[in-house]
Amino acid sequence: MKSITQMREEIERLMKKLGDMKAQCVAEGIEPTSEQREKAHEILNRIDELKGNIELEERIQGTADLLSEPKTEPTRPDVRTSTVDKNEQEKRDSFVSFGEQLQAIVRASHPSHRYVDPRLREARAITGLSETVASDGGFLVQTDFATSLIKYVFETGKLASRVGKVSLSGNANSIKINGIDESSRAAGSRWGGIRMYWLEEAGEKTKSKPKFRQIELSLKKLIGLCYATDELLDDSSALEGVIRQAFQSEMGFMVDDSIINGNGAGRPLGILNSNATVQASKETGQTATTVVYENIVNMWARLLPDAQTNAVWLINQDVFPQLATMGLAVGTGGSAVYLPPGGASASPYAQLMGRPVIPMEQCQTLGTAGDIILGDFANGYLWCDKGGFKQDISIHVRFIYDESVFRFVYRADGQPVLTKAITPYKGTNTLSYFVKLQTRS
């Protein structure tokens, strides 16, 4: 019969094999075949058999150790009256050599051994969330504290509900969307090349045709992984919900960041790195790290006309003081632009040009291009995903360590609808769904 260690190692190999089978199916986007399901059942049956053998062997060894224990309690020194020198006591509280520590580890790890050298308790390491480290979850164990959790006040996932969204299904991991390849509204360029003429009688007609392009979105994978000891999950009713909430919040943060700052390499393409985003120029002689009313007007002038009804302003929080103190000069006086008639005693309008103003952590710092952004995400940005935010928990991956594994996966991709800014029919300034302000530093 195999030793307990050998049986546990076999369980770990079998679980890895199961994980590899599942990963292959997920990567290929297919359901397991009947042969694969049958093989999985065989593996799980073997694991159950090994677990039973381990339990039996542990009971046998535990009984044998119990019978071999001395009938009388060994004499122990009374530590309360001990006169042992302090330095000598510190030596006894630590291992003399690394070999002695390894021997203690071997004895403590044996399933049938009840005694754990107290000197090991300070050296124990845990890979995931646990009770022994307060910041890793020990604070969540129920004592006399309330189970509610104080959270950070940052809200994430603000843009996911605003973008144009499509969902993939079946075995697809990408999508191609046909569109008109239009980058200019000049005559002969609208709809990519359509042209109509006012023609005299018997005049020669000239053909024209539209030009098309394809937007291709290929799923990228956003993942998160967390280990937690079974003891902590048993003793803290709040922990599992906290883990799920934390990773879901982080997913929202990463989606927002990709929509704004993504470089398109292994992640979505953000608007700040898109050739379609136009940049409004700063004012001549404008002071560094400022936003003035003329900037707002110029940015609005560069927005596509059909985007004005759905556009929103995204700002870094550091931009707010610039908006709150912004004024419009009228003769020798002026008026506030952002504050309501009641002034600072009333609630500031969260609007500019009649459109909402949304603070975003992911916007650039004040004075850098991207600190204030004007955009129509509903019509100007395309997002696709498959299956939504998937949350799984497994007791098998870290089974022999008594740890549960939480896994979070979100497969998605996104990019602006336009590949370049639009040249208007009349005028020299290009227009787009997205506008940023030139760096002022």
Beta strands, then each sheet from edge to edge (+ up, - down):
strand 1: 164-167
strand 2: 174-180
strand 3: 212-218
strand 4: 220-229
strand 5: 278-280
strand 6: 312-315
strand 7: 327-330
strand 8: 333-336
strand 9: 351-352
strand 10: 355-359
strand 11: 372-375
strand 12: 381-385
strand 13: 390-398
strand 14: 403-416
strand 15: 434-437
sheet 1: 1+ 12+ 14- 4+
sheet 2: 1+ 12+ 14- 13+
sheet 3: 2+ 3-
sheet 4: 5+ 15+ 11- 6+ 10+ 9-
sheet 5: 7+ 8-
end
